[in-house]
Amino acid sequence: MRLTRSRALAVSTTAIAAMLVAGAPSASAQNLFERLFGNRERRVEREAPPPVVQQAPARPAPPRVTGPQYYTYKTDALVRVDFAAIKPVRADEEAALEPTGIDNESVGSTVVAMEAAPSDSSEATGAEVDTALDAVERVLEADPAADERSTTATETTDVAESPSAALPRVEDAQLIGEAAKQAVSVPRVEDAQLIGEGTATAEMPKVEDAPAMEQVSAPPAPQPLTNAEIASLQQVELLAEKEAADAIVAHYTAVPEFIWVSDGRPNERARSALRTLGDAASHGLEPQDYAVAVPGADADDAALAAFEMELSARMLRYIRDARSGRIDPNRISGYHDFAPKELDAVAALQLARNADDVAAYLEAQHPQNARYKALRVELEMLRAAEENDIVIAPNTVVRPGETNPEFPKILTLIGQRADEAFRAEHGDVLTRHLSSEAYAQELAPVIKAAQKLAGVGADGVIGPRTIRALAGETRAGRIEKAEVALEQARWLPSQLPDRHVFINTPAFKATYVEDGKEKLSMRTVVGSTRTQTYFFQDKIQYVEFHPYWGVPRSILVNKYLPKLYSDPSYLDRNGFEVVDRRGRTVPSSSVSWSQYGANVPFDVRQRPGRGNALGELKIMFPNKHAIYMHDTPEKQLFDRDNRAVSNGCIRLADPRGMAAAVLGWERSRVDARLEQPHSRQNLDVEVPVYVGYFTAWPDEAGKVHYYDDVYSRDEKTKAAIDKVEALRAPGA
């Protein structure tokens, strides 16, 4: 019988009434509720409580050690040159500075009102310099008064004795022939065939030309900066790098004389300097960074003084850029590590003032090694070349079964590169699909064969690497890589020593150079994108045979701690030793690894043996980055195209050959040494090593090769250069 809700309520009410009638008069409502529900409560109490599940304490997540970071590049602000800090010359000193026999009113000693209107000027770089200065000279030569005011060596006996004179005196004519034999000219980019092949004899007057030279006027003596001209500079707002601004004040306070102005016009020294600055593009630099307003023919003394200071500032900028680059590589990322190249800017101004050939002096500030010169030649040829006949979108990826509008171009390139054997085997299939945008399955063997022929991984997938191998780098891409490489080359020494090791990370290649010639070259495995190989230089000090591998802190924390949290004996079973801070070896299983986080107070090293990560030897150039060259048991990695897979060190395909080279041993001696147990051999003479990053780099013959930007560092370098250019732009 089903008990409905209303009937149940009625029954309950009746039961309550019966209990009230039957109960004692003193029964309370509380007693009534206890009699109704008390048994239920007692039944609940008698039931066993559910078991309590003991939760194991949560194991902390293993910490991680992160590598260096890439930074947002920061530039140094330009500062205004404080011309007020240039101390005026005392009256007696000013009189003493006036060259004998020169009309004071014609060479800049006339007081110029500060409110004088500036003369016309024009921005000039490169070939424009000659045009501008020629126009000035034509006007001055047509002015008889200006001609009368000129001073020659025959009129002023002390002019020829000036230390700043750029031409020899007439009485020294008999010495010119001997000087010519020893003179050296700085090669121009257009003399590509001469660059790197030695020096050429500069064109100098011969002894038999002495009679003609008697008609040539020697350069005038240094022209003093007057107090009026110094005062007029207060109206000039010249922005420059701080070291340049300070040097200008220091130099012109100590030597208050013009470098770039003589007889009321820019002199030949200025012409030579401006022409060199205007040719900055041949070095991959931006000419506009060094542009100077050339005074017009009617320029007054104030305008000439302003020109003097601007040219000095831009010359100092050029020298700094030529010596060490426009950017500080250490501000790009922690993966760059270079000691700053110091520049004595005051001394640079003095050297420019005294240089017989300003152009040669400025050219000498650039790197003087053959690889840099080959990059300059490559850049010039690229700028004159036409774009590739077939240009494919750089990020194109095509897999079997996919369709892509770039695919017909790829097939065309394969056909152009094919040899007779390739055409005989794959020509029919290739011809049938030549205009198709669809990657048919029957084309997969054709693509794989083409990849193998081009020297890239034959996986049948067309990507940027395959496209570059087939089509080559685009002209624009090569120009950018060459310009970046020129910038990076300035971070290295100007002259690379005759004996050194050069490692180019993007090329996956290490080269040993002796007597300036490549003696050994081999494939390398380098750091992955997560554990990148640094860009720096050092000196190789010793070779360790059958080495221990001291596990770097980052690898211990990132790779091994997760294993040790679940298996503390992992290191004991895999040939590692754990050493505490007191130098005692302790079992890995005895350490509570999870309690230390990333600050593990133990060192871990792997014992020598077949499984040792360093193989049979390592070549050490101790540095704070724990980067070195070594062997590896994973020989199969050298067959890969992209070999950026290590933890940061450089694995060598032929470690015994490199060890023999840097030690100066025969290879057989290295073989014999490896028959012995663990040992170390110091080098008799430390060998410089350059761990570089160049996506464009010449081989020994001067041919430039291009590589993938595996770490995207070119992109970061270019962004930093763009920031510097924006800072220097007029009105920035």
FENFENNOR-V657503 format. One record per pair of residues at least 12 apart in sequence whose C-alpha atoms are under 7 Angstrom apart, sorted by the first residue. I is the first residue (numbers start at 1). GAP is how many residues later the second one is. If there is no record, write none. Layout:
BEGIN
i=[I/I]
gap=[GAP/GAP]
END
This chain:
BEGIN
i=[62/62/63/63/63/64/64/64/65/65/65/67/68/68/68/69/69/70/70/70/71/71/71/73/73/73/75/78/78/78/78/79/79/79/79/80/80/80/80/81/81/81/81/83/83/83/84/85/86/86/86/87/88/88/89/94/97/98/99/100/101/102/103/106/107/107/108/108/109/111/112/112/112/114/118/119/119/119/119/119/119/120/120/120/121/121/121/121/122/122/123/123/123/123/124/124/124/124/125/125/125/125/125/125/126/126/126/127/129/129/129/136/136/139/140/150/151/152/152/152/153/153/159/159/160/162/163/164/164/165/166/166/166/167/169/170/170/173/173/174/176/176/176/177/177/180/180/183/183/184/184/184/184/185/185/185/185/186/186/189/189/189/192/195/196/196/220/222/222/223/223/223/224/224/224/225/225/225/229/229/229/232/233/236/238/240/243/244/244/244/247/247/250/251/258/259/260/261/269/272/272/273/273/276/277/282/282/283/284/284/289/290/290/292/292/293/294/295/316/319/319/322/322/322/323/323/323/323/324/324/324/325/325/325/326/327/327/332/332/335/335/336/336/336/337/337/338/367/367/367/368/368/369/369/369/371/371/372/372/374/374/375/375/375/379/379/382/382/387/387/388/388/390/391/392/394/395/396/396/397/397/397/398/398/398/399/399/399/400/400/400/400/401/401/401/401/402/402/403/403/403/404/404/405/407/408/408/408/408/411/412/413/413/414/414/426/429/444/447/448/451/454/454/456/457/481/481/482/484/484/485/485/498/498/498/498/499/499/499/499/499/500/500/500/500/500/500/501/501/501/501/502/502/502/503/503/503/504/504/504/504/505/505/505/506/506/506/506/506/506/506/507/508/508/508/508/508/509/509/509/510/510/510/522/522/523/523/523/524/524/524/524/524/525/525/525/525/525/525/525/525/526/526/526/526/526/526/526/526/527/527/527/527/527/527/528/528/528/528/528/529/531/531/532/533/533/535/535/535/536/536/536/537/537/537/538/538/538/538/539/539/539/539/539/540/540/540/540/540/540/541/541/541/541/541/542/542/542/542/542/542/543/543/543/543/543/543/543/544/544/544/544/544/544/545/545/545/545/545/545/545/546/546/546/546/546/547/547/547/547/547/548/548/548/548/549/549/549/549/549/550/550/550/551/551/557/564/565/565/568/568/569/569/571/572/572/575/575/576/576/576/576/577/577/577/578/578/578/578/579/579/579/580/580/580/581/581/611/613/613/614/614/614/615/615/615/616/617/617/618/618/619/627/627/628/628/629/629/629/629/630/630/630/630/631/631/631/632/638/656/662/663/695/695/695]
gap=[499/500/494/534/535/493/494/534/489/492/493/464/265/266/267/264/265/262/263/264/260/261/262/258/259/647/649/161/162/163/164/160/161/162/163/157/158/159/160/157/158/159/164/150/151/166/150/164/163/166/167/166/139/142/138/132/127/126/122/56/55/49/46/43/156/157/156/193/117/117/116/189/190/118/185/176/177/179/180/181/184/175/176/179/172/173/174/175/171/172/168/169/170/171/167/168/169/170/149/150/152/153/162/166/149/152/153/148/142/145/146/160/161/158/157/113/69/65/66/68/64/65/61/62/58/59/191/189/190/54/53/190/191/51/49/43/44/34/37/33/29/30/31/29/30/22/24/18/19/15/16/17/18/14/15/16/17/174/177/93/187/188/185/178/174/177/42/35/36/34/35/39/32/33/34/31/32/33/72/73/76/70/73/70/72/73/102/69/72/101/98/99/96/95/50/94/48/47/89/86/87/85/86/83/13/94/98/93/199/202/439/24/28/18/19/14/13/12/29/43/46/43/44/168/42/43/44/167/17/166/167/162/165/166/395/393/394/384/385/199/200/198/199/200/198/199/198/123/127/128/126/127/125/126/127/327/331/114/117/324/328/107/111/323/100/103/93/97/87/88/86/87/19/83/14/70/69/67/68/65/66/67/63/64/65/40/62/63/39/40/41/44/37/38/39/40/36/37/34/35/36/33/34/32/30/26/27/28/29/23/22/57/58/36/56/20/14/16/13/12/15/15/16/185/184/214/215/214/230/234/209/211/15/16/17/18/14/15/16/17/188/12/13/14/187/188/189/12/187/188/189/187/188/189/187/188/189/187/188/189/190/21/187/188/187/188/189/201/202/203/204/200/15/16/17/18/135/13/14/15/12/13/14/131/132/115/129/130/114/126/127/128/129/113/118/119/120/121/125/126/127/117/118/119/120/122/123/124/125/117/118/119/120/121/122/116/117/118/119/120/182/116/117/116/115/116/156/157/158/154/155/156/152/153/154/83/150/151/152/82/147/148/149/150/80/81/146/147/148/149/79/80/141/142/145/77/78/138/139/140/141/75/76/77/116/137/138/139/73/74/75/135/136/137/71/72/73/129/133/134/135/62/70/71/131/132/61/69/70/71/131/57/58/59/60/56/57/58/64/65/54/55/56/53/54/41/29/28/29/20/21/19/20/17/15/16/31/32/28/29/30/31/27/28/29/24/25/26/27/23/24/25/21/22/23/20/21/22/19/20/16/17/18/16/17/18/15/13/14/12/13/40/21/22/21/22/20/21/22/23/20/21/22/25/20/21/24/19/15/14/25/20/12/13/14]
END
